[in-house]
Amino acid sequence: MAGLELAEVILAVIIGTLAAIVYSLRVLILMEKRVASMEENIQKMTRHLVQDEAVIKRAVTKKSRR
């Protein structure tokens, strides 16, 4: 009887460990998606800044020609 109880405890520990690994992977994937979204937003802001900078540069160049 003691052997069966020990096997059940070991099996429960193994299943618990596997569940923890699966949960950690789930959290890791969600965090990766958030980081990817943040990187996309940063790229959009950078493109916008480059466009604004080009407009300002053209405006300054036009002023200096006068």
N, C-alpha and C positions, 0 to 999 in steps of 0.2 A: 504493500500500500504506500509506503513512504517513497518508493521509486516513482510511482505514478504522480504523486503530488509534486515531487521535484521536477519531473518532466513538464507538468502543467505550468509551474512557475517559470521554468526556462523558456517554454513556448510563449508565455505571456510577455516575458522580457524581450524576446526576439520580435514579437509582433509590435510591441510598444516602440522599440527602436526603429523598426521599419516605418511605422506611422510617423515618427518624429522626422525621419529622413524625407518622407514624402511631403510633409508639411513645410519643412525647410526649403525644399525645392520649389514648392508653390510660392512661398514668400519671395524667394530669389527671383523667380520669373516675374512676379508682379513688380518688384523693385526695378528689374531690368527694363520693363515696359515704361515705367515712370521716368527712368533716366533717359531712355530713347526719346520720349516725348519732350523732356527738358532740352535735350540736344537739338531736336527739331526746332523748338521755339527759339533757341539761341541762334541757330542758323538763319531763321527768318528775320530776327532782329538785326543780325549782322548784315544781311542783304539790304535791309531797309536803310541802315546807317551808311552803307557804301553808296546807295542811290542818293541819299541826302547829301553826302559829301561831294558827290559828282555835281549835283545841282549848285551847291555853294561854290565849288571850284570854278564852275562856268560863270557864275555871277561875279566872282572876284576877278576873273580873267577879263570879262567884258568891261568892268569898271576901270581896270588898269589900262585898257586900250584907249579909253576916252581921253 
